Amino acid sequence: KPGRAQYSMIANDSGGLIDDIFLYQNSENDYLMIANASNIDVVMKHLNELAKDYDVSLIDVSDSWALLALQGPGAAVLLARFVDHDLTKLRRNRKIVTRFNDKVIDLARTGYTGEDGFEILCRPDDVVEIWKTLLEAGAVAAGLAARDSLRLEAGFPLFGHEFNESTNPLCSDYSWVVKDKDFYGREAIWDKPCDKKLVGIVLNERGVCRQGYKIYADDTEIGEVSSGTVSPLTRKSLALAWIDSKYAEEGTEVFISIRDRKLSATITKPPFYG
């Protein structure tokens, strides 16, 4: 429906993904898709190929927008000082057109941190002023490393790490995204065996999990870390990883090779807090 947003994925025809995306419906026949910035060209090429058989126009408007993410439990209170909309009525995964002071913006209650928050889509000429206004009001600047820690604590996948051109999302906790409907690439994904599964892991010893670290069951290599960090919240070393399916049950002990030592870890279902 217009004004709603949805996390989704673009499948390829070989059992993996082109990208994961957020899709916003502006009006009955107008949609805004936000892909990963590094994948814009790949996504546009793929969609243009598919669009040849349909009455649809695809336009890359990336240079017409800037995006700021205001995230955290205090985001709504802070943002309410500057917008002319009652944010208590803006539900999760909804988008509106409103004003930030005198600037017209698209405002969505979306994000990728596991927290409540908003994404502000504005004109590039307005973004610096909006940014400075938010900082002066008490917002704290945070880069991609901070965002990465937050999404990992929440157990959110990142394309290029957890998902890529050969990973089947049905072998992960994000299988709910892929609906049992007709879509491009369905035959290569649907009803395929999951030799490996995407799992969460918490290290039981001191150490830091990093992408590419090998995972073992005794002396048998069973997978590798796709993303890892030390949680600022729990102070535990945690990771997402693709491992052999027979070891993917929650509570299973595995071992991660870190600097020539195999450290004990436990398969843990995200999120990694609460």
C-alpha positions in Angstrom: 0.0 0.0 0.0 1.2 3.6 -0.6 3.2 4.9 2.3 4.5 1.4 3.3 8.0 -0.1 3.2 9.3 -3.6 3.1 12.7 -5.3 3.4 13.1 -7.6 0.4 15.7 -9.4 -1.8 16.5 -9.6 -5.5 17.2 -13.2 -6.5 19.4 -14.2 -9.4 18.9 -17.3 -11.5 21.6 -19.4 -9.9 20.3 -19.8 -6.3 21.7 -16.7 -4.8 21.0 -12.9 -4.6 21.7 -9.8 -6.6 21.1 -7.7 -3.5 18.9 -7.1 -0.5 16.8 -3.9 -0.6 14.2 -1.7 1.0 11.2 -1.1 -1.2 8.9 1.9 -0.6 5.5 2.4 -2.3 5.0 6.1 -2.9 1.7 5.8 -4.8 -0.3 3.2 -6.7 2.2 3.0 -9.5 5.3 4.6 -8.1 8.0 2.8 -6.0 11.3 3.8 -4.5 13.9 1.1 -4.1 17.0 1.6 -1.9 19.8 -0.9 -2.7 23.2 -1.1 -1.2 25.2 1.8 -2.5 28.0 -0.4 -4.0 25.4 -2.5 -5.9 23.5 0.3 -7.7 24.9 -0.5 -11.1 24.5 -4.2 -10.8 20.9 -3.9 -9.6 20.0 -1.4 -12.3 21.5 -3.6 -15.0 19.6 -6.7 -13.7 16.2 -4.9 -13.3 16.5 -3.2 -16.8 17.0 -6.7 -18.3 13.8 -8.0 -16.5 11.9 -4.8 -17.4 12.1 -5.4 -21.1 9.0 -7.6 -20.9 6.9 -5.2 -18.9 5.4 -1.7 -19.2 7.5 -0.1 -16.6 10.1 2.7 -16.4 13.2 2.4 -14.2 15.1 5.6 -13.3 18.3 5.8 -11.2 17.6 8.8 -8.9 20.5 8.2 -6.6 22.1 11.6 -7.3 18.8 13.3 -6.5 18.7 12.1 -2.9 20.8 12.1 0.3 19.9 9.9 3.2 20.5 10.3 7.0 19.6 7.6 9.5 18.5 8.9 13.0 18.4 5.8 15.1 17.9 4.9 18.8 15.3 5.0 21.5 15.4 8.9 21.6 15.1 9.4 17.9 11.4 10.2 17.8 11.6 12.8 20.7 14.6 14.6 19.1 13.1 14.5 15.5 9.7 15.7 16.7 11.2 19.1 17.4 11.8 19.8 13.7 9.0 18.0 11.7 5.4 19.1 11.2 4.0 15.5 11.6 2.8 13.6 14.7 5.5 10.9 14.8 3.4 8.8 17.2 1.2 8.0 14.3 4.1 7.0 12.0 4.3 3.2 12.4 7.3 1.0 11.7 8.0 0.5 8.0 5.9 3.5 7.0 6.9 6.6 5.0 5.5 10.1 4.6 6.4 13.4 2.9 6.8 16.1 5.5 9.0 19.1 6.4 12.1 19.3 8.5 12.0 22.9 9.5 11.5 24.5 6.0 13.0 21.5 4.0 10.7 19.0 2.3 11.8 15.5 3.1 10.6 11.9 2.8 10.6 10.4 6.3 10.5 6.7 6.9 10.4 4.8 10.2 13.0 2.3 9.0 16.6 1.5 9.7 19.1 -1.3 10.0 20.3 -1.1 13.5 17.7 -3.2 15.4 16.6 0.0 17.2 13.6 2.3 16.6 14.5 5.1 14.3 14.0 7.0 11.1 15.6 7.5 7.7 15.5 11.0 6.4 15.6 11.2 2.6 16.3 14.8 1.5 17.8 16.8 -1.4 21.6 16.8 -1.5 21.6 20.6 -1.1 19.7 20.3 2.2 21.6 17.4 3.8 24.4 19.4 5.5 22.0 21.8 7.2 19.8 18.9 8.4 22.9 17.1 9.6 24.2 20.1 11.6 20.7 20.8 13.1 20.5 17.2 14.4 24.0 17.3 15.9 23.3 20.6 17.6 20.1 19.1 19.0 22.0 16.3 20.6 22.4 13.6 18.0 25.7 11.8 17.9 27.5 11.1 14.7 28.2 7.5 14.0 29.9 5.8 11.0 29.5 2.5 9.3 31.6 0.6 11.9 29.0 1.6 14.6 26.1 0.7 12.3 27.8 -2.7 11.7 28.1 -3.4 15.4 24.4 -2.6 15.9 23.2 -4.7 13.0 25.3 -7.6 14.1 24.0 -7.5 17.7 20.5 -7.6 16.1 21.5 -10.5 13.9 20.9 -8.6 10.6 22.7 -9.9 7.5 24.8 -7.6 5.3 25.1 -8.2 1.6 28.7 -9.1 0.7 29.1 -10.8 4.0 26.1 -13.1 4.9 24.5 -12.9 1.5 26.0 -13.0 -1.9 25.5 -14.3 -5.4 25.6 -18.0 -4.2 23.9 -17.9 -0.8 20.3 -19.2 -0.6 18.3 -17.0 1.8 16.0 -20.0 2.5 19.0 -21.5 4.5 18.9 -18.6 6.9 16.6 -17.1 9.5 15.6 -14.6 6.8 13.7 -17.3 4.8 10.5 -15.4 5.8 11.4 -12.7 3.3 11.1 -15.1 0.4 7.4 -15.7 -0.2 5.9 -18.8 -1.8 5.0 -16.9 -5.0 6.2 -16.7 -8.6 9.3 -14.6 -8.9 12.5 -14.5 -11.0 15.0 -17.1 -9.8 12.4 -19.1 -7.8 13.3 -22.4 -9.4 17.0 -22.1 -8.4 16.1 -21.3 -4.7 13.0 -23.2 -3.8 13.1 -26.7 -2.3 16.9 -26.9 -2.5 18.9 -28.8 0.2 20.7 -26.6 2.7 24.1 -28.0 3.0 25.1 -25.0 5.0 23.0 -22.7 7.2 23.5 -19.2 8.5 23.9 -19.1 12.3 24.8 -16.8 15.1 27.8 -17.7 17.3 29.0 -16.4 20.6 32.6 -16.9 21.6 33.1 -18.5 25.1 36.7 -17.3 25.5 38.6 -14.1 25.0 39.1 -13.2 21.3 37.6 -11.4 18.4 35.8 -13.1 15.5 36.5 -11.7 12.1 35.3 -12.4 8.6 37.0 -15.5 7.1 38.0 -17.2 10.3 37.5 -20.9 10.0 35.1 -22.9 12.2 35.6 -26.4 13.4 33.8 -29.3 15.0 36.8 -31.1 16.7 39.3 -31.2 13.8 36.8 -31.0 11.0 36.4 -27.7 9.2 32.6 -26.9 9.0 32.4 -23.3 7.9 33.7 -19.8 8.3 32.7 -16.5 9.9 30.9 -14.0 7.6 30.8 -11.1 10.1 32.2 -10.7 13.6 32.8 -8.1 16.3 32.9 -7.5 20.1 29.5 -6.2 21.2 29.7 -2.8 22.9 26.5 -3.8 24.7 27.3 -7.3 26.1 31.2 -7.2 25.7 31.0 -10.6 24.2 32.6 -11.6 20.9 29.8 -12.6 18.5 29.5 -13.5 14.8 27.4 -14.7 12.0 28.6 -17.6 10.0 27.7 -20.2 7.4 28.4 -23.7 8.7 27.5 -27.3 7.8 23.8 -27.8 8.6 24.2 -30.7 10.9 26.1 -28.5 13.4 23.6 -25.6 13.2 21.4 -26.5 16.1 21.2 -23.8 18.8 23.5 -24.7 21.8 26.0 -26.7 19.8 29.6 -26.1 20.7 32.0 -25.3 17.9 35.5 -23.9 17.7 36.8 -20.9 15.9 40.4 -20.7 14.7 41.9 -17.4 15.9 45.6 -16.8 15.6 46.4 -20.5 15.5 44.2 -21.3 18.5 40.8 -23.0 18.4 38.5 -21.1 20.8 35.2 -22.6 22.1 32.0 -20.9 20.9 28.3 -21.7 21.0 25.7 -21.6 18.3 23.3 -18.9 19.4 20.1 -17.6 17.8 20.2 -13.8 17.3 19.5 -11.2 18.5 22.5 -11.4 20.8 20.9 -9.3 23.6 17.8 -9.4 25.8 
